[in-house]
């Protein structure tokens, strides 16, 4: 499988623009503020895993849990 990186490990300008267009079309960036102690606890809990993936999983789990609770109450 080929790599999109050139021999020097840098993306071409055209590729950078394509990636930026894809990201703008596909994702929404959200700024997150944490208290320092919460950020430290998160870093320790992640143990090398992606913070982005962890936060996305936590959001999905919370939404699913609340949807189940709403169904149970109705």
HELIX and SHEET records of a PDB file:
HELIX    1   1 UNK A   13  UNK A   26  1                                  14    
HELIX    2   2 UNK A   36  UNK A   46  1                                  11    
HELIX    3   3 UNK A   51  UNK A   73  1                                  23    
END                                                                             
